């Protein structure tokens, strides 16, 4: 069970009436967009989502990485999430998305935390640093895919840490590509798949809404 420290400084948060300390972050982005997703189950995951707010154009980035020493019962994990300026996510080429982040570089930190179970007993902690450095690249070899869609979609997630929920809604056209992610996610180093894909890169044109609900602070 993961625990997290929530920090929300300078972000437009809405406190729901009647539910003490519960908060919602909402954003709406229109135009040309790119998002990325990597999920390796127990080992880790990354989500990069356009999330403009009244103050600036931004991305909402969530990441978690775990090393297994040698198994999940003896894991060492670190995770973080927050807003980063669009300029911090490199998308100069249409087929790549580059990341070079740490918690200290986020304009707003939604949460950060970790879990050290290497001794066989799990200890929760708040890491001083959770790096995220790597590149998503579209994979077009054997076993690749390209999925095109138009219309309206919605996705609701219950995050595996911090008791948070996230919702995304999109209206417009998008193309989903198989992709490869390689890089560093917290304590974890991810190697590219030699002949295949381990991630998704999505090119979108339309309107995307994003909402994260944070539980009451203990």
Residue pairs with C-beta under 8 A, 6 or more apart in sequence:
1 122
2 77
2 79
2 113
2 115
2 124
2 160
2 161
2 162
3 113
3 115
3 124
3 161
3 162
4 79
4 111
4 112
4 113
4 161
4 162
5 111
5 112
5 113
5 126
6 110
6 111
6 162
6 214
6 217
7 108
7 109
7 110
7 111
7 112
8 23
8 25
8 108
8 109
8 110
8 214
9 108
9 109
10 55
10 107
10 108
11 25
11 53
11 83
11 108
11 110
12 25
12 26
12 53
12 54
12 55
13 23
13 24
13 25
14 23
14 24
14 25
14 26
15 21
15 22
15 23
16 22
16 23
16 24
19 216
20 216
21 216
21 217
22 213
22 214
22 215
22 216
23 213
23 214
24 211
24 212
24 213
24 214
25 53
25 110
25 211
25 212
25 214
26 209
26 210
26 211
27 50
27 51
27 52
27 53
27 58
27 60
27 209
27 210
27 211
28 52
28 207
28 208
28 209
28 210
29 50
29 51
29 52
29 57
29 207
29 208
29 209
29 210
30 206
30 207
30 208
31 205
32 203
32 204
32 205
33 50
33 203
33 204
33 205
33 206
33 208
34 50
34 91
34 97
34 201
34 202
34 203
34 204
35 47
35 48
35 49
35 50
35 201
35 202
35 204
36 46
36 47
36 48
36 97
36 136
36 179
36 181
36 199
36 200
36 201
36 202
37 45
37 46
37 47
37 48
37 199
37 200
37 202
38 44
38 45
38 46
38 136
38 181
38 190
38 198
38 199
38 200
39 45
39 46
40 190
40 198
42 66
42 68
42 72
42 75
43 65
43 66
43 68
43 188
44 63
44 64
44 65
44 66
44 77
44 185
44 186
44 188
44 190
45 62
45 63
45 64
46 61
46 62
46 63
46 64
46 99
46 132
46 181
46 185
46 199
47 60
47 61
47 62
47 63
48 59
48 60
48 61
48 89
48 97
48 99
48 136
49 59
49 60
49 61
49 168
49 208
49 210
50 58
50 59
50 60
50 204
50 208
50 210
51 58
51 59
51 60
51 83
51 210
52 58
53 83
56 85
56 86
56 107
57 85
57 86
58 83
58 84
58 85
58 86
58 107
59 83
59 84
59 85
59 86
59 88
59 89
60 81
60 82
60 83
60 110
60 210
60 212
61 81
61 82
61 83
61 84
61 89
61 99
61 101
61 106
61 132
62 79
62 80
62 81
62 159
62 166
63 79
63 80
63 81
63 130
63 132
63 185
63 186
64 77
64 78
64 79
64 160
64 161
64 185
64 186
65 77
65 78
65 79
65 130
65 184
65 185
65 186
65 187
65 188
65 190
66 72
66 75
66 76
66 77
66 186
66 187
66 188
67 75
67 76
67 77
67 187
67 188
68 74
68 75
69 75
69 76
69 118
73 117
73 120
74 117
74 118
74 119
74 120
75 115
75 117
75 118
76 114
76 115
76 116
76 117
76 118
76 187
77 114
77 115
77 116
77 186
77 187
78 112
78 113
78 114
78 127
78 130
78 186
78 187
79 111
79 112
79 113
79 114
79 130
79 161
79 186
80 103
80 106
80 109
80 111
80 112
80 113
80 127
80 130
80 132
80 186
81 109
81 110
81 111
81 112
82 103
82 106
82 107
82 108
82 109
82 110
82 111
83 106
83 107
83 108
83 110
84 101
84 105
84 106
84 107
85 107
88 99
88 100
88 101
88 105
89 97
89 98
89 99
90 96
90 97
90 98
90 99
90 100
91 97
91 98
94 203
95 137
95 138
95 177
95 201
96 135
96 136
96 137
96 138
97 135
97 136
97 201
98 134
98 135
98 136
99 132
99 133
99 134
99 135
99 136
99 183
100 132
100 133
101 131
101 132
101 133
102 129
102 130
102 131
102 132
103 109
103 112
103 127
103 129
103 130
104 129
110 212
110 214
111 161
111 162
111 164
111 214
112 126
112 127
112 130
113 124
113 125
113 126
113 127
113 161
113 162
114 124
114 125
114 126
114 127
114 130
114 186
115 122
115 123
115 124
115 125
116 122
116 123
116 125
117 123
127 186
130 186
131 184
131 185
131 186
132 183
132 184
132 185
132 186
133 183
133 184
134 181
134 182
134 183
134 184
134 185
134 190
135 181
135 182
135 183
136 179
136 180
136 181
136 199
136 201
137 179
137 180
137 181
137 201
138 177
138 178
138 179
138 201
139 177
139 178
139 179
139 180
139 193
139 196
139 197
140 177
140 178
141 195
141 196
142 195
142 196
143 178
143 195
143 196
143 197
144 177
144 178
144 197
145 176
145 177
145 178
146 175
146 176
146 177
146 178
147 175
147 176
148 173
148 174
148 175
148 176
149 173
149 174
149 175
149 176
150 172
150 173
151 171
152 169
152 170
152 171
153 169
153 170
154 167
154 168
154 169
154 170
155 167
155 168
155 169
156 165
156 166
156 167
157 165
157 166
157 167
158 164
158 165
159 165
159 166
162 214
162 215
163 214
163 215
164 212
164 213
164 214
164 215
165 212
165 213
166 210
166 211
166 212
166 213
167 209
167 210
167 211
167 212
167 213
168 208
168 209
168 210
168 211
169 208
169 209
170 204
170 206
170 207
170 208
170 209
171 206
171 207
172 204
172 205
172 206
172 207
173 204
173 205
173 206
174 202
174 203
174 204
174 205
174 206
175 202
175 203
175 204
176 200
176 201
176 202
177 200
177 201
177 202
177 203
178 197
178 199
178 200
179 197
179 198
179 199
179 200
179 201
180 192
180 193
180 196
180 197
180 198
180 199
181 190
181 192
181 198
181 199
182 190
182 191
182 192
183 189
183 190
184 190
190 198
192 198
